[in-house]
């Protein structure tokens, strides 16, 4: 593998590099169902919401089930809340499910069931943040817009900035990634997804530089592949969210009981899922507060209707 000089590396992310990256993507991209040619913008939006903080391998079966049951935004808009939460299952962060339903209602009522195609309008939809809006604009409508997740940040940090770890999101990242894109919109959209795929498959936490299509223009490789400083590693470990023993785990256990029940359950059925009374009570209250559970007049608990 021939390495360019460090100065050339910093200056070069030209059409040749973009072409190499897109060519690699076409040959190596994962066959994700929402990348199929006939996938609707609504299907892409659902895939992006489901994929937030959730491994793709877990998303695929849930996405297929949702698309079979609710193939359009108008279909989901009419679904009861409890059915939506049951279908969401174990994907985690279940508030996303209800926000997705709110998003579907807005699309059905305000946009005649069609997903808007520009970032500004997408951002007005419930539950759609900056990343999701840009991902839908780029991947569903082939617009030229930077899409920045942790995979893209790893490529950006290493290839352009000679930094090993992605670190926290920075406002400047959006502009830096936009500068990497082609001027032509369809090509720019493909470059965006190729950058993301490169970060997911090759430029991982432990990078596979030997199989990187653009390693010859990588600033980090040209700098000698320096390891991160100890304080950077410690900061990265602190950013990793733990799950075991947290209120989030207890919330999930309580929701499991409610999803499995055909009718409202008594407090005693919920008390069995966790020994710590204070934590269990706190978790249950937070579910009620978030609209993920509700209490009936006779003191029983159920999913929202």
C-alpha positions in Angstrom: 0.0 0.0 0.0 1.5 3.3 -1.1 1.2 6.1 1.3 1.1 9.7 0.1 3.0 12.4 2.0 1.3 14.0 5.0 0.9 17.3 3.3 -0.7 15.7 0.2 -3.0 13.8 2.5 -4.3 16.8 4.3 -5.0 18.6 1.1 -6.5 15.8 -0.9 -10.1 14.6 -0.9 -10.7 14.9 -4.6 -12.8 13.3 -7.2 -10.4 10.3 -7.5 -10.7 9.6 -3.7 -14.5 10.0 -3.9 -14.7 7.7 -6.9 -12.6 5.0 -5.1 -14.8 5.3 -2.1 -18.0 4.9 -4.1 -16.6 2.0 -6.1 -15.7 0.2 -2.8 -19.2 0.9 -1.5 -20.9 -0.6 -4.5 -18.9 -3.8 -4.1 -19.0 -4.1 -0.3 -22.2 -2.5 1.0 -24.3 -4.5 3.3 -27.6 -5.7 1.7 -29.8 -3.8 4.1 -33.4 -4.1 3.1 -34.1 -0.3 3.2 -31.3 0.1 0.6 -33.3 -1.7 -2.1 -34.2 0.4 -5.1 -38.0 0.4 -4.5 -37.7 1.4 -0.8 -40.1 4.3 0.0 -38.9 7.5 1.8 -41.2 6.5 4.7 -39.4 3.2 4.9 -36.1 5.0 5.0 -37.3 7.3 7.8 -38.5 4.3 9.9 -35.1 2.6 9.4 -33.2 5.7 10.5 -35.3 6.1 13.7 -35.0 2.4 14.6 -31.2 2.5 14.0 -30.6 5.2 16.5 -28.4 3.6 19.3 -29.5 0.2 18.1 -27.4 -2.4 16.1 -28.5 -2.9 12.6 -28.8 -6.7 13.1 -31.6 -6.1 15.7 -33.3 -3.5 13.5 -33.8 -5.6 10.4 -36.4 -8.0 11.6 -38.3 -5.3 13.4 -38.2 -3.0 10.4 -39.5 -5.8 8.1 -42.4 -6.5 10.5 -43.3 -2.8 10.7 -43.2 -2.3 7.0 -45.5 -5.3 6.5 -47.9 -4.0 9.1 -47.7 -0.3 8.4 -46.2 0.2 5.0 -47.1 3.9 4.9 -47.2 6.8 7.3 -51.0 6.9 7.1 -51.2 3.3 8.2 -49.1 3.9 11.3 -51.0 7.1 12.1 -54.1 5.0 12.7 -52.5 2.4 14.9 -53.3 2.3 18.7 -50.4 3.3 21.0 -50.3 0.0 22.8 -50.0 -1.9 19.5 -47.2 0.3 18.4 -45.3 -0.3 21.7 -45.8 -4.1 21.4 -44.5 -4.0 17.8 -41.5 -2.0 19.0 -40.6 -4.9 21.3 -37.0 -4.9 22.6 -35.5 -2.3 20.3 -34.9 0.0 23.3 -35.7 3.6 23.9 -39.4 3.0 23.4 -40.3 6.7 23.3 -39.0 6.5 19.8 -42.0 4.3 18.9 -44.5 6.9 20.1 -42.6 9.8 18.5 -42.6 7.8 15.2 -46.3 7.4 15.5 -46.7 11.2 16.1 -44.4 11.8 13.1 -46.7 9.5 11.0 -49.7 11.5 12.1 -48.1 14.8 11.1 -47.1 13.4 7.7 -50.6 12.0 7.1 -52.4 15.1 8.1 -50.1 17.9 7.0 -48.4 16.4 3.9 -51.0 14.0 2.5 -49.1 11.0 3.6 -45.9 11.9 1.7 -42.6 12.3 3.5 -41.2 15.9 3.0 -38.0 15.9 1.0 -36.1 18.9 2.4 -34.1 19.1 5.6 -35.9 22.2 6.9 -39.4 20.6 6.6 -38.3 17.2 7.9 -37.0 19.0 11.1 -40.5 20.2 11.9 -41.7 16.6 12.2 -42.1 15.1 15.7 -39.1 12.9 16.7 -37.0 14.0 13.7 -33.7 15.6 14.7 -30.9 17.0 12.6 -29.2 13.6 11.9 -32.4 11.9 10.9 -33.6 14.8 8.7 -30.3 14.8 6.8 -30.2 11.1 6.5 -33.7 10.9 5.0 -32.9 13.9 2.6 -29.7 12.2 1.4 -30.6 8.5 1.4 -34.3 8.7 0.4 -34.1 11.8 -1.9 -30.4 11.9 -3.0 -29.9 15.5 -1.8 -26.5 16.9 -1.2 -26.4 17.2 2.5 -23.8 16.1 5.1 -24.9 13.1 7.3 -22.7 12.8 10.4 -22.9 9.8 12.8 -20.1 8.2 14.8 -19.1 6.1 11.8 -18.6 9.2 9.7 -16.8 10.9 12.5 -14.3 8.1 12.7 -13.5 8.5 9.0 -13.4 12.2 9.3 -11.1 12.2 12.3 -8.7 9.7 10.9 -8.7 10.4 7.2 -8.7 14.2 7.4 -7.5 15.1 10.9 -5.1 12.3 11.8 -6.9 11.6 15.0 -7.6 8.0 16.1 -10.8 8.4 18.2 -14.0 10.0 16.9 -14.5 12.0 20.1 -17.7 13.9 20.8 -19.8 15.6 18.1 -18.6 19.1 17.1 -20.5 21.7 15.3 -17.6 22.0 12.8 -18.0 18.4 11.8 -21.0 19.2 9.6 -19.1 21.7 7.6 -16.0 19.5 7.4 -18.1 16.5 6.1 -19.9 18.7 3.6 -16.6 19.7 2.1 -15.9 16.0 1.4 -19.0 15.7 -0.8 -19.3 15.9 -4.5 -20.9 19.0 -6.1 -23.3 16.7 -7.9 -26.2 15.8 -5.6 -26.7 12.1 -6.5 -23.0 11.4 -6.3 -22.8 13.4 -3.0 -25.6 11.2 -1.5 -23.7 8.1 -2.5 -20.5 9.4 -1.1 -22.4 10.1 2.2 -23.6 6.6 2.6 -20.2 5.3 1.5 -18.5 7.3 4.2 -20.9 5.8 6.8 -20.4 2.3 5.5 -16.6 2.7 5.6 -16.8 3.7 9.2 -19.1 0.8 10.0 -17.2 -2.0 8.2 -13.5 -0.9 7.9 -12.7 2.3 9.9 -14.0 0.8 13.1 -12.8 1.2 16.6 -10.0 -1.1 15.6 -9.5 -0.1 12.0 -8.8 -2.5 9.2 -6.5 -0.2 7.2 -5.2 -3.0 4.9 -8.7 -3.2 3.4 -9.5 0.5 3.3 -10.0 1.8 -0.3 -8.7 5.3 0.7 -5.9 4.4 3.1 -3.4 5.9 0.7 -4.8 9.4 1.3 -5.4 9.0 5.0 -3.8 11.6 7.3 -3.7 9.2 10.3 -1.9 6.5 8.3 0.5 9.0 6.8 1.2 10.3 10.4 2.3 6.7 11.3 -1.0 5.6 12.8 -0.4 7.2 16.2 -2.3 5.7 19.2 -4.6 8.0 21.2 -3.4 9.6 24.4 -4.5 7.9 27.7 -6.8 10.8 28.6 -8.6 10.4 25.3 -9.1 6.7 25.9 -10.5 7.4 29.4 -12.9 10.1 28.0 -14.1 7.7 25.4 -14.8 5.0 28.0 -16.8 7.5 30.1 -19.0 8.3 27.1 -20.0 4.6 26.8 -23.4 4.2 28.4 -23.9 1.3 30.8 -27.1 -0.6 30.9 -27.0 -3.2 33.7 -28.6 -2.0 36.9 -29.8 1.3 35.5 -33.3 2.8 35.6 -33.4 2.1 31.8 -33.1 -1.6 32.5 -35.8 -1.5 35.1 -38.1 0.5 32.7 -37.5 -2.2 30.1 -38.5 -5.0 32.5 -41.6 -3.2 33.6 -42.6 -2.7 29.9 -42.0 -6.4 29.2 -44.8 -7.2 31.7 -47.2 -4.6 30.3 -46.5 -5.7 26.7 -47.1 -9.4 27.5 -50.4 -8.7 29.4 -53.8 -9.0 27.6 -55.4 -6.8 30.2 -54.3 -4.2 32.9 -52.0 -5.7 35.6 -51.8 -5.2 39.3 -48.9 -3.5 41.1 -47.9 -6.9 42.4 -47.1 -8.2 38.9 -44.7 -5.3 38.4 -43.1 -5.6 41.9 -41.6 -9.0 40.9 -39.3 -7.6 38.2 -36.8 -5.7 40.5 -35.9 -6.0 44.1 -35.0 -2.3 44.8 -38.4 -0.8 45.7 -37.2 2.8 45.3 -35.6 2.3 41.9 -38.6 0.3 40.6 -41.0 3.0 41.8 -38.9 5.6 40.1 -38.8 3.7 36.9 -42.5 3.1 36.9 -43.2 6.8 37.5 -41.0 7.8 34.7 -42.9 5.4 32.3 -46.1 7.1 33.4 -44.6 10.5 33.0 -43.3 9.7 29.5 -46.7 8.3 28.3 -45.3 4.8 27.9 -47.7 3.4 30.6 -50.9 4.5 32.3 -52.8 3.8 35.4 -56.5 3.0 35.4 -59.0 4.4 37.8 -59.0 1.2 39.8 -55.2 1.3 40.2 -54.1 -1.1 37.6 -51.4 -0.5 35.0 -51.3 -1.0 31.2 -49.8 0.3 28.0 -51.3 3.6 26.8 -54.3 3.3 24.5 
